[in-house]
Amino acid sequence: MGVYCGIMIFPLEELIEYDKNMYEITVASSRRSYQLSMLFDKELKEEYEGKMVALAARQVFTQEVEFRLEAE
């Protein structure tokens, strides 16, 4: 078996340390993943090997992308 030396697939450390509402951050990551997949940015998809969910989660956990709840 070879060793995988690519990017971190999912931000596990941030996930473990996250102490707020897990549902909210999951929804935010899911919506961001959809946005990223709709951009059709070939370089971005190649860099992250098509793993838009992992990129979206990383962006949300590191606050590179902010999210807020919509008023109902």
Long-range contacts (C-beta under 8 A, 24 or more apart in sequence): 6-49, 7-47, 7-48, 7-49, 7-51, 7-54, 8-54, 8-58, 9-51, 9-54, 10-53, 10-54, 10-57, 10-58, 11-54, 11-57, 11-58, 11-61, 11-62, 14-57, 14-58, 14-61, 14-62, 15-57, 15-61, 18-61, 24-67, 24-69, 25-60, 25-61, 25-67, 28-60, 28-65, 28-67, 29-53, 29-56, 29-57, 29-60, 29-61, 30-56, 31-67, 32-56, 32-59, 32-60, 32-65, 32-67, 33-57
